[in-house]
Amino acid sequence: AVVPEVVAPKPVVSEPTPADFKRSAQTLIAHLNKSGVLTTTNGEKGKIRVLRIVDTTKKFDTAQIRRDVQATMRIMLKNAKVLSLTADAQEAADFFLSGRITSRIAHVRGKKRTEYYIYLTLSDARGINLWENDSAVVARTPAVKRPAQNQGQTKISK
């Protein structure tokens, strides 16, 4: 008799994509918005300038990640004005957001895995840190192809 061999598909671990960073940024911006630190002394949401995002791993396009953070802030922070580095250079900001991408090696079930994190810091015009938080950047596992029906069969003899 021929019995199909059961082979569990192995997930393919990939590097995070810009979409993965965008999801992490959305999580962080939601936390920032809920924190209440963006309110100025006159009770209104302030002007925020997104500064550099430094990649300590040297693997990712930080300019694209910065643009995604800015776009996310413009969508999620309805009453705040998000200033760009170039177009709004003359306008004074109330707050400055900067970031850092880091990695660490984790040991899971005897195997090494690289984990990535995005860390954001909000400071005021005097340079005082008002808020900081980090979020894991999770690479979504791509779909795994299953073996065809006639492949991977094993003959069992009696």
C-alpha positions in Angstrom: 0.0 0.0 0.0 1.2 3.5 -0.7 0.6 6.0 2.1 1.3 9.7 1.6 4.2 10.9 3.7 3.1 13.6 6.0 5.6 16.5 5.7 4.9 19.5 7.8 5.7 22.6 5.7 8.5 24.7 7.2 7.8 28.4 7.4 10.2 30.6 5.5 11.5 33.4 7.7 12.1 36.5 5.7 13.4 40.0 6.5 10.8 42.6 7.4 9.4 44.6 4.5 8.4 48.3 4.4 4.8 47.1 5.1 6.0 45.4 8.3 7.7 48.6 9.5 4.5 50.5 8.6 2.4 48.2 10.8 4.8 48.7 13.7 4.8 52.5 13.2 1.0 52.5 13.3 1.1 50.7 16.7 3.6 53.2 18.0 1.7 56.3 16.7 -1.5 54.9 18.2 0.3 54.7 21.6 1.7 58.2 21.1 -1.8 59.6 20.3 -3.3 58.0 23.4 -0.5 59.2 25.7 -1.8 62.8 25.5 1.7 64.4 25.3 1.0 66.0 22.0 -1.2 68.7 23.5 0.4 72.1 23.8 0.0 74.6 26.7 -2.9 76.2 24.9 -4.8 72.9 24.7 -4.3 72.2 21.0 -2.3 69.5 19.3 1.1 70.7 18.4 3.3 70.8 15.3 5.5 67.7 14.9 8.6 67.4 12.8 9.8 63.9 12.1 13.6 63.8 12.2 16.0 61.0 11.3 15.4 57.4 11.8 18.7 55.6 12.3 19.1 52.0 11.3 21.8 50.4 13.4 21.6 47.2 11.3 22.2 49.1 8.0 19.7 46.9 6.2 16.6 49.1 5.7 15.6 52.2 3.7 15.2 54.7 6.6 14.1 57.5 4.3 11.1 55.3 3.2 10.4 54.3 6.8 10.5 58.0 7.8 8.0 58.9 5.1 5.7 56.1 6.2 5.9 57.3 9.8 5.0 60.8 8.6 2.1 59.5 6.5 0.8 57.4 9.4 1.0 60.4 11.7 -0.9 62.6 9.3 -3.7 60.0 9.1 -3.8 59.0 12.8 -3.1 62.4 14.5 -6.1 64.3 13.1 -5.6 67.6 14.9 -1.8 67.7 14.9 0.2 69.2 12.1 3.1 67.0 10.9 5.9 69.0 9.3 8.2 67.6 6.7 12.0 68.2 6.9 12.2 70.2 3.7 8.8 71.7 2.7 8.0 73.1 6.1 11.6 74.0 7.1 10.7 77.6 8.0 7.9 76.6 10.3 8.8 76.1 14.0 7.8 72.7 15.5 6.5 72.1 19.1 7.7 68.5 19.1 10.4 66.4 17.4 10.1 62.7 16.7 13.2 60.6 16.0 13.7 56.9 15.7 16.1 54.0 15.7 15.9 50.5 14.2 17.7 47.8 16.2 18.1 44.1 16.1 18.8 41.3 18.5 19.5 37.6 18.3 17.0 35.4 20.0 17.4 31.7 20.6 14.1 29.9 20.0 14.0 26.1 20.3 17.7 25.8 19.9 17.8 28.0 16.8 19.0 31.6 16.3 16.5 34.2 15.0 17.1 37.8 14.3 14.4 40.1 15.8 14.0 43.7 14.6 12.6 46.6 16.6 11.6 50.2 15.8 12.1 52.7 18.7 10.5 56.2 18.6 11.2 59.1 20.8 9.3 62.4 21.1 11.0 65.4 22.5 9.9 69.1 22.9 11.7 72.1 21.5 14.0 72.2 24.5 15.2 68.7 23.8 13.4 67.1 26.8 12.1 63.6 26.1 8.3 63.4 26.6 7.5 60.0 25.2 9.3 56.9 24.0 8.3 53.4 23.0 9.3 50.5 20.9 7.6 47.9 18.8 8.8 44.6 17.4 8.8 44.6 13.6 7.3 41.2 12.7 8.0 39.9 9.2 4.8 38.2 7.9 5.6 34.6 6.9 4.9 34.1 3.2 2.6 31.2 2.2 4.3 27.8 2.1 3.6 25.6 -0.9 2.4 22.2 -0.1 3.9 19.2 -1.9 2.0 17.9 -4.9 -0.3 14.8 -4.2 2.0 12.3 -6.0 5.2 13.6 -4.4 6.5 12.5 -1.1 4.8 9.1 -1.0 6.3 6.3 0.9 5.8 2.6 0.2 5.1 0.5 3.2 5.8 -3.2 2.8 4.1 -5.9 4.8 
